[in-house]
Every structure is written in structure tokens, then in C-alpha cells.
Amino acid sequence: MDPNDTKKVIAVVSNFKFLKNNFNNLYNQLRGKGNYQGEILIITSKFTPCFLIKSIRKKNRINVLRFNRIKFDKKTEYELDNLETFSDPNRNITKKFQWHKLHLFDKLIKNWDYVFYLDINMNIHYDINHILMLTPNNCLMARSDTYPNYDRDLKTQFDQLHTLYDELEKKYDLSVSDYFQTGVMYFDTRIINDQTKNEIINLVNKYPITKSNEQGILNLYFYLEKKIYKELPSKINGYTTYFYWKLSSEKIIITKQLTEQNK
């Protein structure tokens, strides 16, 4: 399949602040070093100012979907607001827009056949078509959050001191050490049905104890319940697909950071 096929799209999810600060950089990297000329989809809030939407859409082959914020039960909202998260004590406040990623699994997304999702602050260094030539048939592909050592398990993504944790651990095998991270995801939209997004929201309402926002929940749903997660290959055609840092010894297509580390 042609990686620039109109039925294949690169998507980002962002609020006003991150769109304003990061989109132009990502767009230029995709069109430049990334050699991607296909469609780009922005999933954002109903409250993102119209002037920003219009200025962004002046660029070539950009589509925008605007959704209301994800609504959880009142009890869930309270739990998420008071959950002790990882290193940043304000993560539950500053990162709450990450729940907007659940709109990636709205039935409207079925207008495309395949979606390659990127966090908007990712960096593209080489031709992204090496990755897009893959076809995630009836699955969701992503990089493992624990690569390359696979030294943590899924239970680390949840509050193990919460009263709901015992119930969660009895229902799911949280010992898996290859669970995926949600900064880069590539999926076939056939995995979406009319109830998918609501089922994920219901899972959040049932277990509002994920310390990594949507990441823990999406692993419960796509990896442990639906069993359709497949690990995105670490290397393709001599390139490393994704790594958090740049490495002086490797050609890495996508990185989270621009800082270079010696391997």
C-alpha cells in the first residue's frame, strides 16, 4: 500500500497550547525529514480558537476533528484529580487533556483505514514511510514502554495502594512486561466499532487508578481484553523506529527528546 494513500493518516491530539507551540515544528519535520506528503489529522477541543484552526488548515492536506472533553462519572473525576501520579505532582492536572486520546477510537475515525498517531511534541529525523509501509491488520501496533530491558510490568501503571487495585489484579494479568506506551500508535480502524470509545470510558470509570492517564487503560483494553496489541518492530530497513532519546550510534526515525545520548 502506498504510504501516502488518502486512507492512511497521521494523527495528533492536542489542546490549544500545544498546537500553538508544537504543531508547526512537527508539520515541517513530517513534510521535510519525514518525507510524508499524506493527510494529517488534528484531534482537538471544541474550545480551540477558530483563528488557530483556520491558520493551521491553510497548510496542505490537514483535517481537523473537534470533540468535547471526555466526561467521566463524578466519582471517577474525583479519583483522577486526587490520584498520586509519577514524578510530577501536577501531572493529573497538566496532563488531563491526554484523555482526549480516547477520541482516536471514535467511530468517526473509521473514515480512514489506518491511523498513525504521534504525540505532538515528537521529533522526526528520517523518512517515516519506512514505518508507514507496515500494515497493522486488525491490530494496534506500538512500542513497548519497557524496551529494551523489559524490566517493569503493567502493575507499575496503577496505584497499587488503592482499594480497587486488588480487584483489578484479580481480573487482569498485570505481570506483562511488554505493555505499550501511547506516544506512538499505529492501528487498523477495523478495531473500532460503535461502542469502542464508550467501552474504554466505562473501563476508566471502573478502574480510575491509572497513574499514567490513558496509557494504563488502553493496555487493559487493547492488550489484555481484546488481545490485539502487537509490538511495533524496533528496527526497519536499518532504521530504529522509535526511542526516547537520540542515540549517536543509531538512525532513529522518531524520538521524544532531541538530546543525544551515547549508547
Secondary structure, 3 states (H helix, E strand, C coil): CCCCCCCEEEEEECCHHHHHHHHHHHHHHHHCCCCCCCEEEEEEECCCCHHHHHHHHCCCCEEEEEECCCCCCHHHHHHHHCCCCCCCCCHHHHCHHHHHHHHHHCHHHHHCCEEEEECCCCEECCCCHHHHCCCCCCCEEEEECCCCCCCCCHHHHECCCCCCHHHHHHHCCCCCCCCEEEEEEEEEHHHCCCCHHHHHHHHHHHCCCECCCHHHHHHHHHHHHCCCEEECCCEECCEEEEECCEECCCCEEEECCCCEECC
